[in-house]
Amino acid sequence: MFKNLNKLNGDELIYLHKLTVIEKLLGDIAHEFNNQLGGIEDCTGAALEDGRLEVMKKTLELTLPVAERGCSLTRVLTDFARAKSNGLEEVDLAQALETALTLRKLGLQKKGIQVTKDCAEVPRARLNSGKMLQAFLAMLMNAEESMDNGGNLTISLKSPDKKEIEISFKHNGRAREETLGLVAVQQILKQQGGQFHLETDGEYSSFTLRLPLETLSGVAEQAEGEPESIRGGSKKGLNVLIIEDEETYRELLSDLLEKEGHKCEGVPNAEKALERAKNKDYDLAFVDIYLPRMNGFELSGVLKKMKPGLRVIFVTGDSSEETIDKMEKSDVLGYISKPCEMKDIFDLVDRVA
């Protein structure tokens, strides 16, 4: 799906990469949650059956840190998904790096990668916090993909001349320059006045991110002003209803369309969608196929009976022939697959606008 990267502009590349990162994080965290919840279920069940107070207390002591980690991961992922693509703030890069390491802890462990940190105290820099977290996640995922046999990943953070901050990632994996993640990192740094360097000697690969400490006025004005359309604006602002039970995708799709001048409202299920549609007219609805209680096919039919002029676009992560065939035979505008490519979204929306 990444064969046309050279045709995308910087914002499109960064957005596409963010979707792939979220998809990867959701999959990894879901796997971790499944294991953790299974453990909690076994422990609490055994404690309840035992009935002794001291056993129940010990069980709560064991499950509390697991629950705390789950809550922490959920908060971080939600904040990352909702992070605005414009706007500058004072960023603690050491903390952003720790957050990225927390999110990739399981992936690094699975690959047998030992992380060594050499982090000096550096000043806060005026940057886009969401994009910097995305850049750090990209660098960690690049290491995971490159280090097939595990090894050591050394991360350093320093400000040698007090004019810029250097963050380096050095590992014994092969250098992979043209991945979506590294291309996105280069675009993120470019937008914030930074630079990206790769050095390799055949045994080790070292990736260095350099960021200026001073605020670049041109970057600041663009980032703190009104959100810019990713592709220069669209034909007509639409009222859009997004029915998607995964909050991260709902927020990202809404953010993307609002930058194009559309007004978006998002809901997590069919019941809320029908309630909104009773009280308001919408030009377009994005409908997830797999919704709780009423699926997307059923909801689409009900919505179109309520609002005959409503256009519908299906959203799905299911690429099976059966699902695709069913969507193509439905009376809808079209469908998009997760992670969604912006060109596919815009092509369909432009047929309504």
C-alpha positions as CSV (number, residue, x, y, z in Angstrom):
1,M,0.0,0.0,0.0
2,F,3.1,2.3,0.3
3,K,4.2,2.1,-3.3
4,N,3.2,5.7,-4.2
5,L,5.0,7.5,-1.3
6,N,6.7,9.8,-3.7
7,K,3.3,11.2,-4.8
8,L,2.3,12.2,-1.2
9,N,3.2,15.6,0.4
10,G,4.7,15.9,3.8
11,D,1.4,16.1,5.7
12,E,-0.1,13.2,3.8
13,L,3.0,11.0,4.6
14,I,2.9,11.9,8.3
15,Y,-0.8,11.2,8.5
16,L,-0.5,7.9,6.7
17,H,2.3,6.8,9.0
18,K,0.3,7.9,12.1
19,L,-2.5,5.5,11.0
20,T,-0.1,2.6,10.6
21,V,1.5,3.3,14.0
22,I,-2.0,3.4,15.7
23,E,-3.0,0.2,14.0
24,K,0.3,-1.5,15.2
25,L,-0.1,-0.2,18.7
26,L,-3.8,-1.2,18.9
27,G,-2.9,-4.8,17.8
28,D,0.0,-5.0,20.3
29,I,-1.9,-3.5,23.2
30,A,-5.0,-5.7,22.5
31,H,-2.7,-8.7,22.7
32,E,-1.2,-7.5,26.0
33,F,-4.6,-6.7,27.5
34,N,-5.9,-10.1,26.5
35,N,-3.1,-11.8,28.4
36,Q,-3.4,-9.4,31.4
37,L,-7.1,-9.7,31.7
38,G,-6.9,-13.4,31.5
39,G,-4.4,-13.4,34.4
40,I,-6.6,-11.1,36.4
41,E,-9.6,-13.3,35.8
42,D,-7.8,-16.4,37.0
43,C,-6.3,-14.7,40.1
44,T,-9.6,-13.1,41.2
45,G,-11.6,-16.2,40.5
46,A,-9.2,-18.3,42.6
47,A,-9.2,-15.7,45.4
48,L,-13.0,-15.5,45.6
49,E,-13.1,-19.3,45.7
50,D,-10.6,-19.4,48.5
51,G,-12.4,-16.7,50.5
52,R,-9.6,-15.8,52.9
53,L,-9.1,-12.1,53.4
54,E,-5.3,-12.3,53.2
55,V,-5.5,-14.2,49.8
56,M,-7.9,-11.5,48.4
57,K,-5.5,-8.7,49.6
58,K,-2.5,-10.4,48.0
59,T,-4.5,-10.8,44.7
60,L,-5.4,-7.1,44.7
61,E,-1.8,-6.2,45.3
62,L,-0.8,-8.3,42.3
63,T,-3.5,-7.0,39.9
64,L,-3.2,-3.3,40.8
65,P,0.0,-2.6,38.9
66,V,-1.4,-4.5,35.9
67,A,-4.5,-2.4,35.9
68,E,-2.4,0.8,36.3
69,R,-0.3,-0.1,33.3
70,G,-3.4,-0.8,31.2
71,C,-4.9,2.6,32.2
72,S,-1.6,4.3,31.4
73,L,-1.3,2.7,28.0
74,T,-4.9,3.6,27.1
75,R,-4.4,7.2,28.1
76,V,-1.1,7.6,26.1
77,L,-2.6,6.0,23.0
78,T,-5.7,8.1,23.2
79,D,-3.6,11.3,23.7
80,F,-1.4,10.3,20.7
81,A,-4.4,9.6,18.5
82,R,-6.0,13.0,19.4
83,A,-2.8,15.0,19.2
84,K,-3.2,18.0,16.9
85,S,-1.0,18.1,13.8
86,N,-0.5,21.9,14.3
87,G,0.5,23.9,17.3
88,L,3.8,24.2,19.2
89,E,4.4,23.8,22.9
90,E,7.3,23.3,25.3
91,V,8.2,19.6,24.9
92,D,10.1,17.5,27.4
93,L,11.9,15.2,24.9
94,A,13.2,12.9,27.6
95,Q,9.6,12.3,28.7
96,A,8.4,11.8,25.2
97,L,11.1,9.2,24.6
98,E,10.1,7.4,27.8
99,T,6.5,7.4,26.6
100,A,7.5,5.9,23.3
101,L,9.6,3.2,25.0
102,T,6.6,2.4,27.2
103,L,4.4,1.9,24.2
104,R,7.0,-0.3,22.4
105,K,8.1,-2.3,25.5
106,L,6.4,-5.5,24.4
107,G,7.6,-5.2,20.8
108,L,11.2,-4.7,21.8
109,Q,11.1,-7.5,24.3
110,K,9.7,-9.9,21.7
111,K,12.6,-9.2,19.4
112,G,15.1,-9.7,22.2
113,I,16.3,-6.0,21.9
114,Q,18.1,-4.6,25.0
115,V,17.7,-0.8,25.3
116,T,20.6,1.2,26.7
117,K,19.9,4.9,27.4
118,D,22.5,7.7,27.6
119,C,20.3,10.7,28.3
120,A,21.7,14.0,29.5
121,E,19.5,16.7,30.9
122,V,18.4,18.9,28.0
123,P,16.3,22.1,27.8
124,R,12.7,21.9,26.7
125,A,12.2,22.7,23.0
126,R,9.2,24.4,21.4
127,L,7.9,21.7,19.1
128,N,4.8,19.7,18.2
129,S,4.5,17.1,20.9
130,G,2.4,14.6,19.0
131,K,4.7,14.6,16.0
132,M,7.8,14.1,18.2
133,L,6.2,11.1,19.9
134,Q,5.3,9.8,16.5
135,A,9.0,10.3,15.3
136,F,10.3,8.4,18.4
137,L,7.8,5.5,17.9
138,A,8.9,5.3,14.2
139,M,12.6,5.0,15.2
140,L,11.8,2.3,17.7
141,M,9.7,0.4,15.2
142,N,12.4,0.7,12.6
143,A,14.8,-0.9,15.1
144,E,12.4,-3.7,15.7
145,E,12.0,-4.3,12.0
146,S,15.8,-4.1,11.3
147,M,17.1,-6.2,14.3
148,D,16.0,-9.7,13.2
149,N,18.3,-11.4,15.7
150,G,17.8,-9.0,18.6
151,G,20.8,-7.1,20.0
152,N,21.4,-3.8,21.7
153,L,19.7,-0.5,20.9
154,T,21.5,2.5,22.3
155,I,19.6,5.8,22.6
156,S,21.3,9.0,23.5
157,L,19.8,12.4,24.2
158,K,22.1,15.5,24.5
159,S,22.6,19.1,23.7
160,P,26.3,19.5,22.9
161,D,26.4,23.2,21.9
162,K,23.2,24.4,23.7
163,K,21.9,25.4,20.2
164,E,20.3,22.2,19.2
165,I,19.3,18.8,20.7
166,E,20.5,15.5,19.3
167,I,18.7,12.3,19.7
168,S,20.5,9.2,18.3
169,F,19.4,5.6,17.8
170,K,22.3,3.2,17.2
171,H,21.8,-0.5,16.7
172,N,23.3,-3.6,15.0
173,G,20.5,-4.0,12.5
174,R,20.6,-3.4,8.8
175,A,20.0,0.2,7.7
176,R,16.5,0.6,6.1
177,E,16.2,4.1,4.6
178,E,13.1,4.1,2.5
179,T,10.5,2.8,5.0
180,L,7.3,4.8,5.5
181,G,8.4,5.4,9.1
182,L,11.8,7.0,8.3
183,V,10.3,9.1,5.5
184,A,7.7,10.4,7.9
185,V,10.4,11.2,10.5
186,Q,12.3,13.2,8.0
187,Q,9.2,15.2,7.1
188,I,8.4,15.8,10.8
189,L,11.9,17.1,11.4
190,K,11.8,19.2,8.3
191,Q,8.5,20.9,9.4
192,Q,10.1,21.8,12.7
193,G,13.4,23.1,11.4
194,G,15.3,19.9,12.2
195,Q,17.6,17.5,10.3
196,F,17.9,13.7,9.9
197,H,21.2,11.9,9.4
198,L,22.1,8.2,8.9
199,E,25.5,6.7,9.3
200,T,26.3,3.0,8.8
201,D,29.6,1.1,8.8
202,G,28.2,-2.3,7.8
203,E,28.0,-3.5,11.4
204,Y,26.1,-0.7,13.1
205,S,23.5,1.8,11.9
206,S,23.2,5.2,13.6
207,F,20.2,7.5,13.1
208,T,20.5,11.0,14.4
209,L,17.7,13.5,14.8
210,R,18.8,17.1,15.3
211,L,16.3,19.8,16.5
212,P,16.9,23.5,17.0
213,L,16.4,24.9,20.5
214,E,15.3,28.3,19.3
215,T,11.8,28.8,18.0
216,L,11.8,29.3,14.2
217,S,9.3,32.1,13.5
218,G,8.2,30.6,10.2
219,V,7.6,27.2,11.6
220,A,5.8,28.7,14.6
221,E,3.5,30.9,12.5
222,Q,2.4,28.0,10.3
223,A,1.9,25.6,13.3
224,E,0.1,28.0,15.6
225,G,-2.2,29.6,13.0
226,E,-5.4,28.3,11.5
227,P,-5.2,24.6,10.5
228,E,-4.3,24.3,6.8
229,S,-6.0,22.1,4.4
230,I,-3.8,19.1,3.5
231,R,-4.4,19.6,-0.2
232,G,-5.5,23.2,-0.5
233,G,-9.2,23.0,0.4
234,S,-12.2,21.2,-1.1
235,K,-15.2,22.1,-3.2
236,K,-17.9,22.4,-0.6
237,G,-18.2,22.0,3.2
238,L,-20.3,18.9,4.1
239,N,-22.1,17.8,7.2
240,V,-20.6,14.5,8.0
241,L,-21.6,11.8,10.5
242,I,-18.9,9.3,11.4
243,I,-20.1,6.0,13.0
244,E,-17.0,4.2,14.2
245,D,-16.6,2.3,17.5
246,E,-12.8,2.7,17.6
247,E,-12.3,6.1,19.0
248,T,-8.9,6.6,17.6
249,Y,-10.0,6.1,14.0
250,R,-13.1,8.2,14.6
251,E,-11.0,11.1,15.9
252,L,-8.4,10.9,13.1
253,L,-11.0,10.8,10.3
254,S,-12.9,13.7,11.8
255,D,-9.6,15.7,12.1
256,L,-8.7,15.0,8.5
257,L,-12.1,16.0,7.1
258,E,-12.4,19.1,9.3
259,K,-9.1,20.4,7.8
260,E,-10.8,20.2,4.4
261,G,-13.7,22.5,5.6
262,H,-16.3,19.8,6.5
263,K,-18.3,19.7,9.8
264,C,-18.0,16.4,11.5
265,E,-19.8,14.6,14.3
266,G,-18.7,11.2,15.5
267,V,-20.6,8.5,17.4
268,P,-19.5,5.0,18.5
269,N,-22.6,2.9,17.7
270,A,-25.8,2.6,15.6
271,E,-28.2,3.8,18.3
272,K,-26.4,7.1,18.7
273,A,-26.2,7.5,14.9
274,L,-29.9,7.0,14.5
275,E,-30.6,9.5,17.3
276,R,-28.4,12.1,15.6
277,A,-30.0,11.4,12.2
278,K,-33.5,12.0,13.5
279,N,-32.6,15.5,14.6
280,K,-30.2,16.7,11.9
281,D,-29.6,16.3,8.1
282,Y,-26.2,15.0,7.0
283,D,-24.7,15.0,3.5
284,L,-22.4,12.0,4.1
285,A,-22.0,9.2,6.6
286,F,-18.9,7.0,7.2
287,V,-20.2,3.7,8.6
288,D,-18.0,1.0,10.2
289,I,-19.0,-2.4,9.1
290,Y,-18.5,-4.1,12.4
291,L,-20.5,-2.2,15.0
292,P,-22.0,-3.5,18.3
293,R,-25.6,-4.8,18.1
294,M,-26.4,-3.5,14.6
295,N,-23.8,-3.9,11.9
296,G,-22.9,-1.4,9.3
297,F,-24.9,-3.0,6.5
298,E,-28.1,-2.9,8.6
299,L,-27.4,0.6,9.8
300,S,-26.8,1.9,6.3
301,G,-30.2,0.6,5.1
302,V,-32.0,2.2,8.0
303,L,-30.2,5.6,7.6
304,K,-30.9,5.7,3.9
305,K,-34.7,5.1,4.5
306,M,-34.7,7.9,7.1
307,K,-32.6,10.2,4.9
308,P,-33.0,9.3,1.2
309,G,-30.4,11.8,0.1
310,L,-27.7,10.6,2.5
311,R,-24.5,9.2,0.9
312,V,-22.8,6.4,2.7
313,I,-19.2,5.2,2.7
314,F,-18.3,2.0,4.4
315,V,-15.2,1.7,6.6
316,T,-13.7,-1.7,7.4
317,G,-10.5,-3.5,8.4
318,D,-11.9,-6.7,6.9
319,S,-10.3,-7.5,3.5
320,S,-12.0,-10.8,3.0
321,E,-13.5,-11.4,-0.5
322,E,-17.0,-12.0,1.1
323,T,-17.0,-8.6,2.8
324,I,-15.6,-6.7,-0.1
325,D,-18.2,-8.4,-2.5
326,K,-21.0,-7.5,-0.1
327,M,-19.9,-3.9,0.1
328,E,-19.5,-3.5,-3.6
329,K,-23.1,-4.8,-4.1
330,S,-24.5,-2.4,-1.5
331,D,-26.2,0.8,-2.5
332,V,-23.5,3.1,-1.1
333,L,-20.9,5.6,-2.5
334,G,-18.0,3.2,-1.8
335,Y,-15.8,1.9,0.9
336,I,-12.4,2.5,2.4
337,S,-10.1,0.1,4.2
338,K,-8.2,0.6,7.4
339,P,-5.6,2.0,7.6
340,C,-7.3,4.5,5.3
341,E,-5.3,6.2,2.5
342,M,-6.2,9.9,2.3
343,K,-6.5,9.8,-1.5
344,D,-9.2,7.1,-1.3
345,I,-11.1,9.2,1.3
346,F,-10.8,12.4,-0.8
347,D,-11.8,10.7,-4.0
348,L,-15.0,9.5,-2.5
349,V,-15.8,12.7,-0.6
350,D,-15.2,14.8,-3.7
351,R,-18.1,13.0,-5.4
352,V,-20.4,14.5,-2.8
353,A,-18.9,17.9,-2.3
